[in-house]
Amino acid sequence: MNLEGFIDQIISFGQNNPLIALIVAIIFLFSLFLRPKLTLSLLLLTLILAGIYYSMMDAASSAREEKQKLIHKSEQSSEINKQ
């Protein structure tokens, strides 16, 4: 999972669902106007949590790839031992 793919999915969602994207933008701007400190704090918290989620998914995909390499390597060595 790369960051560019994640951003592309968000942009694609916004393009495919313009009404939802517009509603979210209006709510964000309205709350930014009424309570800027709370809104920016929540935005920062959301970005931090998204970063943590992205890091966890990146580590999990790396671990999965490494596991597949080890399984493939083990299968190859067991086939060589059988011959």
Secondary structure as UniProt FT lines:
FT   HELIX           3..16
FT   HELIX           18..34
FT   HELIX           36..82
//
